[in-house]
């Protein structure tokens, strides 16, 4: 036990809490749990409140487990070095599991403690303590499930994990929007059966059910035992290996890349352009933090966008302009990399910072914005109206490019230069306000374009003019250097 205690203390005070301290995740859980539980405490009985309260850590813990805390579910990079110490493999295993449970327990308590303090008066102290304990166990079961999933997927499972995080992210947002509308259903819930048995909070809150734990309680016990077996015996997958930059999307974008390099990217910018174009999508931290946001605009459709009504058509118009609204968050993570030490290859190249910024900006436009706008345009064309898509899509593209130009800050942290959890930049301080400002601006522009753009000719002429200006500017610089 002394050896295990020393290993756990070293991990908690070293790499785990040094580089991956989940401060943001903890603060988010405290605020969200306190606000939500304060709203519903007067409307729910103990069983419904327990289901509601346990849903909060389930949602908000899974997201960081798939993102910044994902290394906790992988083998320790220093395992070979630590293994040379006078410790046994069993000691290393137990220490790794203990560290994982400690971090996740802290994360779960961030939402469970406020939920317990704000519980209805009909819940006594023992019931509140039981709810906290069950919530912690539920969080540990989520970690065991994700660990088992990674073991089953083996190599190449990153794409599945990104998809899963996107689904969870979308589910959390939908739950925040529609969850409070389900309070009458939770208030009348007395036992769990049928479709309710698909929800983990139902399993672990079943001890509070007036009709008894029943099948849900059996499922909770089985899941807890199975999770203990997984955490005790399942191998921790090795850290992710370098991934190929040749994906299906990159192959589809090859013609667009070649055209951009020929007519838009200057000769001096080609190195930074290729560096960001190929490297950024291969960074797992960048993908896990930004790609789920691609699903956020689809929430507009889930809110009932009906192209046959004026309001529904307006939502589809907003959907076209949505990508620019979260550009600040995407740009904040452009410096993200798992290997900042490799920056020396770029830093020693004969390329100034301005040239690198321009090349990176164009790479972001082609690699990230272009496929997103094409996909959303096709969606609006298919689900709403071809006329609406053809009329507003080029205006939305111009708005996105203009927003990218305005927001990309030259002279800031260099692309692919900083670990994700060390990312402290000018973006961090005013990110919330900037996101709101850009979202409001895009909303106003979308409404104005929807109301005033008369025909597709105007938008396409505007887009053609912007493209012509960029091409001419590139040609002038090239001719000046040749002269």
C-alpha positions in Angstrom: 0.0 0.0 0.0 2.9 2.4 0.6 4.1 1.8 -2.9 0.7 2.4 -4.4 0.1 5.5 -2.3 3.4 6.9 -3.5 2.6 6.3 -7.1 -0.9 7.8 -6.8 0.4 10.8 -5.0 3.1 11.3 -7.7 0.5 11.1 -10.5 -1.9 13.4 -8.8 0.7 16.0 -8.0 2.6 15.6 -11.3 1.4 15.1 -14.8 -2.3 14.4 -14.2 -3.1 17.5 -12.1 -0.2 19.5 -13.6 -1.1 19.3 -17.3 -4.7 18.1 -17.2 -6.3 19.8 -14.2 -10.0 19.8 -15.1 -10.6 23.3 -13.6 -12.9 24.4 -16.4 -14.9 21.1 -16.2 -15.3 21.4 -12.4 -16.4 25.0 -12.5 -18.8 24.2 -15.3 -20.4 21.4 -13.4 -20.8 23.4 -10.2 -22.5 26.3 -12.0 -24.7 24.1 -14.2 -25.8 21.8 -11.4 -26.5 24.6 -9.0 -28.6 26.5 -11.5 -30.6 23.5 -12.8 -31.2 22.0 -9.4 -32.3 25.3 -8.0 -34.9 25.6 -10.7 -36.4 22.1 -10.4 -36.1 21.3 -6.6 -39.6 22.6 -5.9 -41.3 20.7 -8.7 -39.9 17.1 -8.3 -40.3 14.4 -5.7 -37.2 12.5 -4.4 -37.2 9.9 -7.2 -37.7 12.4 -10.1 -35.1 14.7 -8.5 -32.6 11.9 -8.2 -33.0 11.0 -11.8 -32.6 14.6 -12.8 -29.6 15.2 -10.6 -27.8 12.0 -11.7 -28.3 13.0 -15.4 -26.1 16.1 -14.9 -22.8 14.3 -14.0 -23.6 11.6 -16.6 -23.7 14.3 -19.4 -21.0 16.6 -18.2 -18.4 13.9 -17.2 -18.6 12.0 -20.5 -17.6 15.1 -22.5 -14.2 15.7 -20.8 -13.6 11.9 -20.6 -13.7 11.9 -24.4 -11.6 15.1 -24.5 -9.1 16.6 -22.2 -9.3 13.7 -19.7 -9.0 11.0 -22.3 -5.4 10.3 -21.5 -6.6 8.9 -18.1 -8.1 6.0 -20.0 -4.8 5.3 -21.8 -1.6 3.7 -20.7 0.8 5.9 -18.9 3.4 7.3 -21.3 6.0 7.0 -18.4 5.0 3.4 -17.6 8.3 2.0 -18.9 10.4 4.4 -16.8 8.2 3.9 -13.7 8.4 0.2 -14.2 12.1 0.4 -13.6 11.4 1.4 -10.0 11.0 -1.2 -7.2 7.3 -1.7 -7.9 5.3 -4.6 -9.3 3.0 -4.5 -12.4 0.1 -5.0 -9.9 1.2 -1.9 -8.1 1.2 0.1 -11.3 -2.2 -1.1 -12.3 -3.8 -0.3 -8.9 -2.2 3.1 -8.8 -3.4 3.9 -12.3 -7.0 2.8 -11.4 -6.9 4.7 -8.1 -5.7 7.9 -9.9 -8.5 7.5 -12.5 -11.2 7.0 -9.8 -9.9 10.0 -7.8 -10.0 12.4 -10.7 -13.4 11.3 -11.8 -14.8 11.3 -8.3 -13.7 14.9 -7.9 -15.3 15.8 -11.2 -18.6 14.0 -10.3 -18.7 15.6 -6.8 -18.6 19.0 -8.5 -22.2 18.6 -9.7 -23.4 16.1 -7.1 -22.6 18.2 -4.0 -24.7 21.2 -5.2 -27.5 18.8 -6.2 -27.5 17.3 -2.7 -27.4 20.7 -1.0 -30.4 21.9 -3.1 -32.4 18.6 -2.8 -36.1 18.9 -1.9 -36.8 19.0 1.8 -38.4 15.6 1.6 -35.0 14.0 1.1 -33.2 13.4 4.4 -29.5 13.5 5.0 -29.1 9.8 4.3 -30.9 10.0 1.0 -28.8 12.9 -0.1 -25.6 11.1 0.8 -26.8 8.0 -1.0 -27.5 10.1 -4.1 -24.0 11.5 -4.1 -22.5 8.1 -3.7 -24.6 6.6 -6.5 -23.6 9.5 -8.8 -19.9 8.8 -8.2 -20.4 5.1 -8.9 -22.3 6.0 -12.1 -19.4 8.2 -13.2 -16.9 5.4 -12.6 -19.1 3.0 -14.6 -19.0 5.5 -17.5 -15.2 5.5 -17.4 -15.2 1.6 -17.4 -17.5 1.6 -20.4 -15.3 4.0 -22.3 -12.2 2.0 -21.4 -13.9 -1.2 -22.6 -14.9 0.6 -25.8 -11.4 1.6 -26.6 -10.1 -1.9 -25.9 -12.7 -3.3 -28.3 -12.1 -0.7 -31.0 -8.3 -1.1 -30.8 -6.3 0.9 -33.4 -8.3 3.3 -35.5 -11.0 4.0 -32.8 -10.4 7.7 -32.7 -13.0 8.3 -35.4 -15.6 6.4 -33.4 -14.7 8.4 -30.3 -15.0 11.7 -32.1 -18.4 10.6 -33.4 -19.4 9.6 -29.9 -18.3 12.9 -28.5 -20.3 14.7 -31.1 -23.4 12.7 -30.2 -22.9 13.4 -26.5 -22.3 17.1 -27.1 -25.4 17.3 -29.2 -27.4 15.3 -26.6 -26.3 17.7 -23.8 -27.4 20.7 -25.8 -30.7 19.1 -26.7 -31.2 18.0 -23.1 -30.5 21.6 -21.9 -33.2 22.9 -24.3 -35.9 20.3 -23.8 -35.1 18.7 -20.4 -36.9 21.3 -18.3 -40.1 20.6 -20.4 -40.1 17.0 -19.1 -40.5 17.9 -15.5 -44.2 16.9 -15.3 -43.2 13.5 -16.6 -40.5 13.1 -13.9 -42.8 14.4 -11.2 -45.3 11.6 -12.0 -42.6 8.8 -12.4 -43.0 6.1 -9.8 -41.2 3.1 -11.3 -38.9 2.4 -14.2 -39.9 0.1 -17.1 -40.0 0.0 -20.8 -37.9 2.7 -22.6 -36.9 4.2 -19.3 -34.6 1.3 -18.7 -32.3 2.6 -21.4 -31.2 5.5 -19.2 -28.4 5.0 -16.7 -29.7 7.6 -14.2 -32.9 5.5 -14.0 -30.8 2.5 -12.9 -28.9 4.3 -10.2 -31.8 6.3 -8.9 -34.0 3.3 -8.6 -33.4 3.0 -4.9 -35.6 6.1 -4.5 -38.5 4.8 -6.6 -41.8 4.5 -4.7 -42.5 1.2 -6.4 -39.1 -0.3 -5.5 -35.9 -0.7 -7.3 -37.1 -3.6 -9.5 -35.4 -4.4 -12.8 -33.6 -1.0 -12.8 -31.9 -1.9 -9.5 -30.7 -5.2 -10.8 -29.3 -3.5 -13.9 -27.5 -1.0 -11.7 -25.9 -3.7 -9.6 -24.9 -5.7 -12.7 -23.3 -2.6 -14.4 -21.4 -1.7 -11.2 -20.0 -5.2 -10.8 -19.1 -5.4 -14.5 -17.4 -2.0 -14.4 -15.4 -3.1 -11.4 -14.2 -6.2 -13.4 -13.3 -4.0 -16.3 -11.3 -1.5 -14.2 -9.6 -4.3 -12.5 -8.7 -6.4 -15.5 -9.1 -4.6 -18.8 -5.8 -3.4 -20.3 -5.3 0.3 -20.7 -4.8 1.0 -24.5 -1.5 2.5 -25.5 -1.3 6.3 -26.1 -2.7 7.2 -29.6 -0.2 6.7 -32.4 0.4 9.2 -35.2 -2.4 9.2 -37.7 -2.3 9.5 -41.4 -3.4 12.8 -42.8 -5.0 11.0 -45.8 -8.6 10.8 -44.8 -11.7 10.5 -47.1 -12.4 14.2 -46.6 -8.8 15.2 -47.5 -9.1 13.1 -50.7 -12.4 14.8 -51.7 -10.8 18.2 -51.0 -7.7 17.5 -53.1 -9.1 19.4 -56.2 -10.0 22.4 -54.0 -6.6 22.4 -52.4 -4.8 22.3 -55.8 -6.9 25.2 -57.1 -6.2 27.2 -53.9 -2.5 26.6 -54.2 -2.5 27.6 -57.8 -4.6 30.8 -57.7 -4.7 31.9 -54.0 -1.7 30.7 -52.0 1.5 32.6 -52.7 4.7 30.8 -53.1 6.1 31.9 -49.7 2.9 30.8 -48.0 2.8 27.2 -49.4 4.9 25.8 -46.6 2.7 27.2 -43.7 -0.4 26.4 -45.8 0.5 22.7 -46.1 1.7 22.5 -42.5 -1.6 23.7 -41.1 -3.8 22.0 -43.8 -2.3 18.6 -43.2 -1.3 18.8 -39.5 -4.3 20.4 -37.8 -6.9 17.7 -38.7 -4.5 15.1 -37.5 -4.3 16.6 -34.0 -6.6 14.6 -31.8 -7.0 17.3 -29.2 -8.1 19.8 -31.9 -10.5 17.4 -33.4 -12.1 16.4 -30.1 -12.5 20.0 -29.1 -13.8 21.6 -32.3 -15.4 19.0 -34.5 -18.4 18.3 -32.2 -19.3 22.0 -32.7 -20.1 21.1 -36.4 -23.2 19.4 -35.0 -24.4 22.5 -33.1 -26.0 24.2 -36.1 -28.1 21.1 -36.7 -29.9 21.9 -33.5 -31.7 24.6 -35.5 -33.3 21.8 -37.4 -34.2 19.9 -34.2 -36.0 23.0 -33.0 -38.6 22.6 -35.7 -37.3 24.4 -38.8 -40.2 24.0 -41.3 -39.4 25.5 -44.7 -43.1 25.8 -45.4 -43.4 28.6 -42.8 -41.8 32.0 -42.6 -40.2 31.2 -39.2 -38.9 27.9 -40.4 -37.3 29.4 -43.5 -35.7 31.9 -41.3 -34.1 29.2 -39.2 -32.6 27.6 -42.4 -31.2 31.0 -43.3 -29.6 31.2 -39.8 -28.2 27.7 -40.4 -26.3 28.9 -43.5 -24.5 31.6 -41.4 -23.9 29.5 -38.3 -20.3 28.3 -39.1 -18.9 31.8 -38.7 -20.6 32.1 -35.3 -18.2 29.6 -33.6 -15.1 30.6 -35.5 -13.6 32.2 -32.4 -13.6 28.9 -30.6 -12.1 27.1 -33.6 -9.4 29.7 -34.0 -8.5 29.6 -30.4 -7.5 26.0 -30.8 -5.4 26.4 -34.0 -2.2 26.4 -31.8 -3.2 23.0 -30.3 -0.8 20.2 -30.8 0.4 17.1 -28.9 4.0 17.6 -30.1 4.9 21.3 -29.6 8.6 20.3 -29.6 8.3 19.8 -33.4 7.8 23.5 -34.0 11.5 24.0 -34.3 11.2 22.8 -37.9 8.9 25.7 -38.7 10.6 28.2 -36.4 14.0 27.7 -38.1 12.5 28.0 -41.6 13.1 31.3 -43.5 9.4 32.3 -43.1 8.3 35.4 -41.2 5.3 35.4 -38.9 3.1 37.4 -41.3 3.6 34.9 -44.1 2.9 32.0 -41.7 -0.4 33.7 -40.6 -1.6 34.2 -44.1 -0.8 30.6 -45.1 -2.5 29.3 -42.0 -5.6 31.4 -42.6 -6.0 30.1 -46.1 -5.5 26.5 -44.9 -8.3 27.0 -42.4 -10.5 28.4 -45.1 -10.0 25.5 -47.5 -9.7 22.6 -45.0 -12.3 23.6 -42.4 -14.7 26.2 -43.7 -15.1 25.0 -47.3 -16.4 21.5 -46.5 -18.6 22.8 -43.7 -20.3 25.4 -45.9 -20.7 22.9 -48.8 -22.3 20.4 -46.4 -24.7 22.9 -44.8 -25.5 24.4 -48.2 -26.4 20.9 -49.5 -28.5 20.3 -46.4 -30.5 23.5 -46.9 -30.8 22.8 -50.7 -32.3 19.4 -49.9 -34.4 19.9 -46.9 -35.5 23.5 -47.3 -35.5 25.1 -50.8 -33.0 25.2 -53.7 -34.0 28.8 -54.2 -33.1 29.7 -50.6 -29.8 27.9 -50.7 -28.7 29.4 -54.1 -29.8 32.9 -52.9 -28.1 33.0 -49.5 -25.2 30.4 -49.6 -22.7 32.6 -51.5 -23.5 35.5 -49.1 -22.9 33.2 -46.1 -19.6 32.1 -47.6 -18.5 35.7 -48.0 -19.6 36.5 -44.4 -17.6 33.5 -43.2 -14.4 34.5 -45.0 -14.7 38.1 -43.8 -15.2 36.9 -40.2 -12.1 34.7 -40.6 -10.1 37.6 -41.8 -11.3 39.8 -38.9 -10.8 37.3 -36.2 -7.5 35.7 -37.1 -5.0 37.6 -35.0 -1.6 37.9 -36.5 1.3 37.7 -34.1 -0.6 35.5 -31.5 0.4 32.0 -30.6 1.8 30.2 -33.6 -0.2 27.4 -35.3 0.4 23.9 -33.9 2.7 25.3 -31.1 1.1 24.6 -27.8 -0.4 21.7 -25.8 -4.2 22.0 -25.5 -4.2 22.4 -21.7 -1.4 25.0 -21.8 -3.3 27.1 -24.2 -3.4 30.6 -22.6 -3.9 33.2 -25.3 -5.6 36.4 -26.0 -8.6 34.4 -27.0 -9.1 33.0 -23.5 -9.9 36.2 -21.7 -12.7 37.5 -23.8 -13.8 34.4 -25.6 -17.4 34.3 -24.1 -18.1 37.9 -25.1 -16.5 37.5 -28.5 -18.7 34.4 -29.2 -21.8 36.3 -28.2 -20.8 39.3 -30.4 -20.1 37.2 -33.4 -23.3 35.1 -33.0 -25.4 38.3 -32.7 -23.6 39.8 -35.8 -24.2 36.6 -37.8 -27.8 36.5 -36.8 -28.3 40.2 -37.9 -26.5 39.6 -41.2 -28.5 36.4 -41.9 -31.8 38.1 -41.3 -30.8 41.1 -43.4 -29.6 38.9 -46.2 -32.8 36.7 -46.0 -35.0 39.8 -46.1 -33.1 41.9 -48.7 -31.1 39.8 -51.1 -33.4 39.6 -54.1 -32.0 36.8 -56.2 -29.1 34.4 -56.5 -27.3 36.8 -58.9 -26.4 39.3 -56.2 -24.8 36.7 -53.9 -22.9 34.9 -56.6 -21.7 38.2 -58.0 -20.5 39.2 -54.5 -18.7 35.9 -54.1 -17.1 36.2 -57.5 -15.9 39.7 -56.7 -14.3 38.6 -53.4 -12.5 35.7 -55.2 -11.3 38.0 -57.9 -9.9 40.5 -55.3 -8.0 37.6 -53.6 -6.6 36.3 -56.8 -5.6 39.7 -58.1 -3.9 40.5 -54.7 -2.0 37.2 -54.9 -0.9 38.0 -58.5 0.3 41.5 -57.6 2.5 40.2 -54.8 4.0 37.5 -57.1 4.7 40.0 -59.9 6.2 42.5 -57.5 8.6 39.9 -56.2 9.5 38.7 -59.7 10.3 42.3 -60.7 
